[in-house]
């Protein structure tokens, strides 16, 4: 991890870069649910909220789990990625909010920049809170339904105690029991479906292309 000052400076640079692309594509528009999702949600909550997981080969491979809320992407870094087995409690380290437009980013971030490495849009879709989101973020218990291409059904994020106020809060990402849950012996979703949800590319293909793709969902 970069020192905080350097990180915030580089983060600002990335934000400025992102701003140039915002006019090109509105992630909240491309993340509209499919007709299938419309039929299954039917909860009357109204607005669909964007959800994305970015597989990120930085210093260590991890999965950035992001939920769009109040104009930003609330973000957690999940080292092992999500699991459909409810017995797996995956460590999800809370990280800084990201701009909504960042959720459409797939490509390479130059080495030396904050988050340098290869980024894949591993999953994308919408999410529906099952609790009051602001209260859930405050109390550390969030449950929600995911309508992604890979992740579906009900999930929970539960915050653990933090040791000091300086530590980034640790949460656990847990699959709840429902018809989508897998048994302990099932092939992990991260292995069964390793490639991009928007381009079908592997991490190696994204790295080799050296390009940027922004939420090309059509
Ligand atoms: Mn990351």
Boltz pocket constraint, residues with backbone or C-beta under 6 A from the ligand:
constraints:
  - pocket:
      binder: B
      contacts: [[A, 54], [A, 56], [A, 58], [A, 62], [A, 64], [A, 77], [A, 115]]
      max_distance: 6.0
